[in-house]
Amino acid sequence: MTLGGLDHVRRNPRSCARWLTSAGVVDGADVGVALHDHVLTVLDVRFAPPPPDLPDYPAEQVRVAVTPQGWIAAVPVDGETRRWLHRNPRCPTHQLIRLPLGADVPWEHLVGSLCLWYPRDPAHLQWHWRNGIDAYVRIVQRHLWSEEYWRRHDTWPVEDAPHGDLPDGRPHPILTSALRSAS
């Protein structure tokens, strides 16, 4: 079993949570297991406030849900009380019961998860299980800091991909040369 791999998360979530919390894996993260059964593992992740160069930023808490098939989502615990730029809109329950039988509702919209990368970006700009849950948790942490930066300054602190594609169906171009050439 690889540390931080899907098997580690699903077969031994308490060990994975201890590993993620240990020094040097994800700075400032305290991880526990909120739920674990044959259908879902939910990690409770609490992040300490960021370094002093981001003054007065809050501590953050998210729940990271993982299915046996490897689907993963991060949902802010106090997500309904703040504005979000990159969070999937949550589908209200009253709308779900009106959907036709067999309608496809993306999980991201059921739980209101953070939108952490643009799905049509190249593989090197997206997270995959081979990167490990620790890399995912660091992406979540950085994303939460970026959301707070956006709330304060009304701009995203790095190159940003809007949701959806261009009107002609093409994906959004990558503007930063370092991101285009990264591998």
N, C-alpha and C positions, 0 to 999 in steps of 0.2 A: 504494500500500500504506500503510495507516494504522499508525503506530507502536503496538505493543501489541495489534494486532488478530490474529485467527486467521491471516490470510494472512502476517503478519509472523512469527508463531511457527512456522508450518509451512513457509514458503518460505525463510526466512532465520533459522533459530534462533540462529546465532552472533551475528548483528547484534542480534537481540532480547535475547539474554543480556547483551551489552555495554551496550545501552541500559538494561536493568533495573538493572545494576550502577552505571551512571553516577550522579554526585552529584545528589541531589534527586529521583530517580525513586522508589526504595524505600530509605529510610534503613537502613543496616546490612545490606543484602542483597548477597551475592556470588553471581552466577548463572553457571553453565556449562552446557554441553550434554553430557548423559550418553549420549544415544542419539538418533539421527535417521534414520528410513527412511520408506518410503512408507506404513507402517502407524501409526507412533507417533513422537512427539517427546517426549523426557523431559529436563526441565531439572533440574539439580542446584542447589538453592537452599540456601545457608548464611546463617543470620542471626546477626549479632553479638548478644551479650547486650543486653537492653533497657536503657533509661536508668537512672540511679542510683536513681530512686524505686522500682525493683523490684530490691532488692539480692539478689545471689547467684543470680539467675536464670541458667540455662545458655544457652550458644549453642545454636542449633537447626539441624537439617538435614532438609530434605524433598526428595522427588522429585515434580515436577509433570509428570504425563503428559497429553498432548494428542493426540487423534486428528484425522484430516482432517475429520471431521464436526463437530468442536468439543466432543466430550466431554472433560471435564477433571477431574482428581483430584489431590489432594495427599496423599502418603503419608509419614509420618515415617520417617526412616532407622533410628532406634533405637526404633521404636514398640513392639516386643515386650517391652522391658525396663521400661516404666513403665505406670502406670494411666492410662486415658483416659476422660473422661466423654462426649465427643462424637467418637467414632471408630466408623465402621461395622465391625461384627464381621467378621473375615476367615473365609471359609468354608474349612475344612481340606481339603486335597487328597483325603484318604481319603473324605470325604463327597461331593466333586465326582464321583468315579468311580462312585458309587452312584446318582447322579441319573438319572432316565429320559432317554432320548435326546430332545433338543429342549427340555429343561427350561430355563426362563428364570432365569439367575443374574445379578443386577445386578452390573455392573462394580465398583461401590463395595464389594461384599462379596468380590469376587475379590482385590482389592488391599488391602483394609483402609484405605480412605481416610478422611481427616478429614470429619466431617459439619459443614459450614460454615454452613448456614442451613436453616431449616425449609421443606420444599418447598411447603407450602400457605400460606406467608406471601405478602403482596402483592408485586408485582414490585419496588417500591422498596426492599424489604428483602432482595432476592436479587441475586446477581451475574449479569451477562449479558455476552456478548462485547462488546457496545457500550460497556461500562465499561472494557475493556482488561485485558490480563494484569497490568499494574501494580497495578490495583485488586484483582485476585484475589490477587496475592502479598502485598499489605498485609493483606487479610482473613486469609490463612494466618498471617502473622506475629502479628497481634493474637490469633488463635485459639490459637496456641501459647502465648503469654503468659497467656491466660485459662486454658488447661489447667494450666499450672504454678501459677497462683493457686489453682485448684480443688484441686490436690494438696496445697497448703500449708494452705488454710483451709477446705476441704470445702464451699465455696460458689462458684457462678459469679459473676464480678464485675459482670455486667450482667444485664438481663432475659434469661431463658433459656427456650427452648421445648423441652419434653421430646420424645423420639422418639415417633413414632406419633401417632394421633389420639385424641380422647376416646372413651370407650366407645360413645357414640351416633353416632360417625362424623364429628362436626363437627371442624374444625381447632381447635387451641388458640387462645384469645383473646389478643390483644395487650394487655398490661396497662399499659404505659407510654404516656401520652398523646402524648408527643413522637414515638414510633415509629408510633402510629396515624395521626397527622396529617402525618407526613413525606411528601414527594412527590418 
